[in-house]
Structure formats: C-alpha cells, structure tokens
Amino acid sequence: MSELLNDKRRLAIGVVLILSAIATFIYGLLERSAGKDFNEIWMLAIVMFLGASVHLQKIGKRQKKNQKKKA
C-alpha cells in the first residue's frame, strides 16, 4: 500500500514539474522577446524537465520489478 502512495506522489511531483517547466519556458520566451539574450530561466526549465523524467522513470522501474516478481 505504501508503494502505491509513493508512486502517486512521484506522479504528482512529475506532473507539477512538467507543468512548471512549460510555464517557465514560456516566461523565458517572453523575456527573450523583451531583449534579454540569455538568462537562468532556460536552465531552470531544463532542470525541471530532467527532475520530472527521473521521477517518472522510477515509477516505471518499480512497476517492471513488480511484474517480474508476479511472473
């Protein structure tokens, strides 16, 4: 039961990070159109995407382990 809750939390964190990364990317585009060449906003969006992918990959690995144990 605790693994299921853990997966749900990881999924929620992953979705929040993806949505935040998209919003941050759009904000970076707005900053770029205002005349700023490079800022840390782009890097923040990339880090958020990477963090989300790590959480989602851990969910997938755990599900594969559970399927192998049942078989």
N, C-alpha and C positions, 0 to 999 in steps of 0.2 A: 504494500500500500504506500509506503514512504517513497519507493522508487517512482510510482506513478505521479505523486505530488511533485517530486523532484523534476520529472520530465515536463510537467505542466509549467512549473516555474521557469525552467530553461526555455521552453517555447515562448512564454510571455516575455522573458528578457530578450530573446532573439527578435521577436516581432517589434518590441519597443525600440531596440537598437536599429533595426532596419528602417522603421518609420522616422526615427530621429536622424539617421544618416541621410535619408532623402530630403528631409526638411533642411538640414544643414547644407547639403549640396545646392539646393535651390537658393538658399541665403548666400552661398558663395558665388553663385552666378549673378545675383543681384549686386553684390559687392564688386565683382569684376566689371559689370556694366557701368558702375559708378566711377570707374577709373583706377581702381586698385589692381595692380598686376598679380600679386601673389599674397596670400595670407594663410594663416594657420587653419582657417575654416575647412579648406580642402583636405588637409591632413586629418583633421578631426573626423570628417565624414568617412574617410578610408579606414581609420581605426575602428569606427563604429561598425562598419560593414564586416571587418575582419572578426571583431568580437562576436557579432551575431552568427557568423558562419561557424565559429568554434563551438558555440552553444548548440547550434542545430546539428553539427556533426557528432557531438557527444550523445545526443538523443538517438541518432541513427545507429551508432556503435552499440549502445545499450540494447536497442531493440534486436539487433542481429545476434548479440550474445544470448538474449532470452530465447530466440528462435532455435539456436543451436542446442541449448540445454533441453528444450522440449522435445527435440527430434531424437 
